[in-house]
Amino acid sequence: MLKKIGRKREAYYCFCTPERLQKLRERQTAMKQAPGYDGHCRNLSKEEVEAKLAAGEPYTIRLKNAL
């Protein structure tokens, strides 16, 4: 299933650290915004993703939602 989603480009790798995500939530809360992911890793190039994977950076898979 995950391979099918990846081939259709309906998902992407996210390499954001827990620290970055926490700071994002804090900033959004301070600005009276609903906390949510900002799509930071959504448009990484194939080369950037491959380099991060080769370096062993931890990641998660995120589904692409309409912006």
Residue pairs with C-beta under 8 A, 6 or more apart in sequence:
2 11
2 61
5 11
5 61
5 63
9 64
10 63
10 64
11 61
11 62
11 63
11 64
12 41
12 42
12 44
12 49
12 61
12 62
12 64
13 41
13 44
13 49
13 52
13 53
13 59
13 60
13 61
13 62
14 37
14 40
14 41
14 59
14 60
14 61
14 62
15 41
15 44
15 52
15 57
15 58
15 59
16 37
16 40
16 41
20 40
21 37
24 35
24 37
24 38
25 35
28 34
28 35
28 36
29 35
37 62
39 67
41 62
42 62
42 64
44 52
52 59
53 59
